[in-house]
Amino acid sequence: MTASLATVKNEIRTDVLDVAVVIPVLNAALTLEGTVAAVGPVRGLVVVDGGSRDDTPALAQRLGARVLTAPSGRGPQIAAGVAAAGPGWVLILHADTTLAAGWRDAARTHMAEGPARAACFRFALDGDEPAARRLERMVAWRCRVLALPYGDQGLLIHTDLLRAVGGVRPLPLMEDVDLVRRLGRRRMAFLEPAAITSAGKWRRDGWWRRSARNLFCLGLWFLGVPPRLIAKVYG
């Protein structure tokens, strides 16, 4: 019985993925639990709250996360979370994104190759609408041709590489595009498991309207418009 118990404990330790997950949150009580559950055992879980008015911070604590507060905006929140996570591999993940089965094996394989490249996952939406599939194909094209994933695809990156490219800048918006552009195509891998994001924003705003707004904001970014002004357009 002792040997069997030792085997079980060893398997539990082995299953802990050596990565710290950083999740920026704002009023995310409806989705956070599912996001954390899909992650599974990891080295650390850091949830950074940007001023939630719901039960998000308390829920994060109940889920076993280290909870921090930071100025609202994914850039400042992610920067604070990464700093608290310590050295090693970190996974930056949105609170309304659920990683599909197989992500842990894919992450382990990628991390075994060394810290020279970051990685993201395949974009997917949780809706059954034809518009969801069209949007997924558009994002796949953007990633394939432009090597430009967004934050809702997750970002697995070693802190050595993150430091080498200048870290996460405390931008109120477009922090994901800013970081991926600094990484460049050669330092970005695309993993097959899906990062399944809530389609709620598209249903609320309209599929084409939300997509057009996102594309417009990206265009403003490339034109050099300050992120604080882009944030007003994004809504």
LOVEXPA-731116 format. One line per 10 residues: number of its first residue (from 1); their letters; for each residue x, y, z of C-alpha. Coordinates in pm, 1 decimal. Layout:
% LOVEXPA-731116
NUM	A	X/Y/Z; ...
This chain:
% LOVEXPA-731116
1	MTASLATVKN	0.0/0.0/0.0; 289.3/233.8/82.4; 448.2/174.5/-256.9; 117.1/232.7/-429.7; 63.0/559.6/-242.7; 414.5/675.0/-331.4; 345.2/595.8/-698.0; 26.2/802.2/-693.4; 202.8/1096.6/-529.7; 482.0/1076.4/-785.8
11	EIRTDVLDVA	230.7/1073.9/-1072.4; 60.4/1382.6/-926.9; 393.3/1565.6/-904.4; 485.2/1461.1/-1258.0; 155.1/1591.6/-1392.5; 225.3/1943.3/-1267.6; 320.0/2144.8/-1573.9; 622.7/2365.2/-1508.7; 455.7/2687.0/-1614.7; 302.2/2982.2/-1432.9
21	VVIPVLNAAL	-31.5/3091.2/-1576.1; -107.8/3464.3/-1570.5; -470.9/3568.0/-1617.3; -573.9/3936.3/-1632.1; -935.1/3975.2/-1518.0; -1210.6/4233.2/-1498.0; -1558.7/4119.4/-1391.8; -1480.3/3766.2/-1508.0; -1673.7/3564.4/-1249.2; -1885.7/3391.4/-1514.4
31	TLEGTVAAVG	-1593.2/3246.2/-1709.2; -1289.5/3227.4/-1479.8; -1369.1/2893.3/-1317.7; -1394.9/2714.7/-1652.9; -1071.6/2873.5/-1770.5; -882.0/2761.7/-1461.0; -1033.0/2412.0/-1464.5; -913.0/2353.3/-1821.8; -558.6/2459.5/-1728.4; -505.1/2177.8/-1479.2
41	PVRGLVVVDG	-210.7/2146.0/-1236.0; 61.3/2404.1/-1302.0; 357.4/2551.9/-1118.3; 169.2/2869.9/-1037.6; -153.7/3057.2/-1106.1; -156.5/3437.2/-1089.5; -480.6/3627.4/-1139.6; -444.9/4004.2/-1178.2; -760.4/4203.9/-1117.1; -814.9/4540.8/-1280.5
51	GSRDDTPALA	-1095.5/4662.9/-1051.0; -1372.3/4403.8/-1076.1; -1709.1/4490.7/-927.4; -1824.7/4130.0/-912.1; -1699.5/3823.1/-723.8; -1393.9/3769.8/-944.2; -1115.8/3829.0/-685.1; -1282.5/3609.6/-422.0; -1350.6/3338.7/-679.4; -987.5/3345.2/-792.3
61	QRLGARVLTA	-873.6/3294.4/-434.7; -1110.5/3000.6/-393.5; -961.0/2850.3/-708.9; -615.8/2862.3/-550.8; -475.2/3159.4/-740.9; -245.2/3426.1/-613.4; -453.9/3739.6/-660.9; -300.1/4076.9/-739.6; -446.1/4413.6/-831.8; -318.0/4645.0/-1103.9
71	PSGRGPQIAA	-443.2/4943.4/-1304.3; -716.9/4835.9/-1542.5; -593.7/4734.2/-1887.6; -446.3/4404.7/-2000.5; -98.0/4546.9/-2050.0; -47.5/4670.8/-1692.6; -223.2/4366.3/-1550.7; -17.5/4116.1/-1751.1; 307.5/4298.6/-1672.0; 227.7/4280.1/-1299.9
81	GVAAAGPGWV	135.4/3912.4/-1325.2; 449.2/3814.0/-1513.4; 665.1/3998.3/-1260.0; 496.0/3806.5/-977.6; 516.4/3469.8/-1155.5; 894.4/3450.7/-1129.5; 1145.6/3314.4/-1382.0; 1068.1/3031.0/-1619.6; 784.8/2956.2/-1857.8; 467.6/3162.1/-1829.4
91	LILHADTTLA	135.1/3126.8/-2007.7; -61.4/3446.7/-2055.9; -427.5/3355.6/-2084.5; -752.4/3550.5/-2112.5; -1022.9/3481.5/-1856.0; -1282.1/3391.0/-2122.6; -1057.0/3143.0/-2303.5; -1062.8/2768.1/-2237.9; -771.7/2553.4/-2354.9; -874.8/2233.0/-2530.8
101	AGWRDAARTH	-762.0/1882.2/-2441.2; -407.5/1815.5/-2552.3; -273.6/2160.3/-2475.9; -52.4/2033.9/-2192.5; 123.5/1775.1/-2410.2; 172.5/2032.1/-2685.4; 310.6/2280.4/-2433.1; 551.5/2022.9/-2288.6; 680.7/1937.7/-2635.1; 731.0/2303.5/-2717.6
111	MAEGPARAAC	904.1/2383.5/-2388.0; 1139.9/2086.6/-2433.4; 1275.1/2255.9/-2745.6; 1412.6/2540.0/-2533.6; 1320.5/2902.1/-2458.8; 1410.1/3052.5/-2796.4; 1051.1/3063.4/-2926.6; 713.8/3157.3/-2783.3; 396.5/2971.8/-2880.9; 24.3/3029.3/-2911.2
121	FRFALDGDEP	-274.4/2802.6/-2972.7; -529.1/2768.7/-3252.0; -811.6/3023.4/-3230.0; -1160.7/2879.8/-3185.6; -1497.6/3011.8/-3070.5; -1753.0/2837.4/-2852.2; -2045.7/2913.0/-3085.6; -2205.6/2684.9/-3345.8; -2290.7/2969.1/-3580.9; -2151.2/2963.8/-3938.3
131	AARRLERMVA	-2013.2/3311.0/-3865.4; -1794.8/3158.9/-3593.3; -1639.5/2915.0/-3840.4; -1579.8/3195.2/-4092.8; -1404.7/3402.7/-3828.3; -1189.4/3106.5/-3724.9; -1078.0/3063.9/-4086.7; -995.8/3434.1/-4111.3; -784.8/3418.3/-3796.3; -607.5/3104.8/-3923.0
141	WRCRVLALPY	-520.9/3296.2/-4242.3; -392.6/3592.8/-4040.5; -170.9/3365.6/-3833.3; -43.8/3170.1/-4133.1; 27.4/3466.7/-4359.3; 101.3/3749.0/-4116.8; 218.6/3544.6/-3814.3; -2.0/3770.4/-3602.0; -191.7/3589.1/-3326.1; -398.3/3781.3/-3073.5
151	GDQGLLIHTD	-405.1/3744.8/-2697.0; -714.9/3525.6/-2699.7; -494.9/3248.2/-2844.6; -283.5/3241.4/-2529.4; 89.0/3307.9/-2524.6; 340.4/3057.0/-2386.8; 674.8/3226.8/-2341.4; 989.0/3192.1/-2131.8; 1079.1/3493.7/-1919.6; 1429.5/3496.6/-2070.0
161	LLRAVGGVRP	1282.3/3554.8/-2415.3; 1027.0/3798.7/-2278.9; 1301.7/4001.9/-2116.2; 1512.1/3991.3/-2433.5; 1235.9/4155.1/-2640.2; 1156.8/4421.9/-2381.1; 882.5/4259.1/-2174.1; 510.5/4327.9/-2171.0; 452.8/4698.7/-2211.6; 182.2/4849.4/-1987.1
171	LPLMEDVDLV	-46.4/4946.8/-2274.0; -422.8/4976.2/-2214.5; -487.6/4792.3/-2543.2; -295.4/4618.6/-2824.1; -38.9/4483.9/-2579.5; -65.7/4147.2/-2755.0; 2.9/4285.7/-3101.6; 287.5/4496.6/-2965.3; 456.0/4194.5/-2807.6; 402.5/3957.3/-3100.9
181	RRLGRRRMAF	543.3/4212.8/-3344.3; 857.6/4241.1/-3132.5; 889.0/3862.4/-3121.3; 860.1/3826.3/-3497.4; 773.3/3522.2/-3708.6; 1093.3/3326.1/-3635.2; 1032.8/3335.8/-3260.6; 666.7/3229.0/-3271.6; 529.6/2873.3/-3292.7; 166.4/2783.5/-3356.0
191	LEPAAITSAG	37.8/2484.1/-3160.6; -255.3/2273.2/-3279.0; -476.4/2248.8/-2965.5; -749.2/2509.0/-2961.3; -784.8/2809.8/-2735.1; -1163.7/2828.0/-2724.2; -1282.8/3183.1/-2665.2; -1628.9/3299.4/-2569.3; -1824.3/3432.0/-2866.5; -2026.1/3657.9/-2636.7
201	KWRRDGWWRR	-1870.1/3982.3/-2764.3; -1952.6/3896.1/-3125.8; -2308.1/3794.4/-3040.8; -2359.0/4114.8/-2844.3; -2209.6/4355.3/-3098.8; -2281.2/4164.6/-3419.6; -2037.9/3931.3/-3593.4; -1935.0/4165.3/-3872.9; -1946.8/4481.0/-3662.3; -1719.8/4339.6/-3390.9
211	SARNLFCLGL	-1477.0/4193.8/-3645.4; -1467.6/4519.9/-3840.3; -1404.0/4714.0/-3520.9; -1114.9/4484.1/-3430.0; -965.2/4523.4/-3776.1; -1009.1/4901.4/-3760.5; -829.0/4912.1/-3425.1; -544.2/4707.1/-3570.5; -518.6/4952.1/-3858.0; -506.6/5245.1/-3616.8
221	WFLGVPPRLI	-225.7/5071.6/-3429.7; -16.5/5030.6/-3744.2; -81.0/5396.0/-3826.5; 72.8/5491.6/-3493.0; -240.8/5603.9/-3309.8; -179.1/5592.9/-2929.7; -332.9/5286.6/-2761.5; -527.7/5503.6/-2515.8; -717.3/5651.4/-2811.1; -763.9/5312.7/-2976.2
231	AKVYG	-914.1/5187.9/-2649.1; -1195.6/5443.6/-2685.0; -1282.0/5304.2/-3027.9; -1259.0/4944.3/-2909.5; -1512.0/4998.5/-2629.5
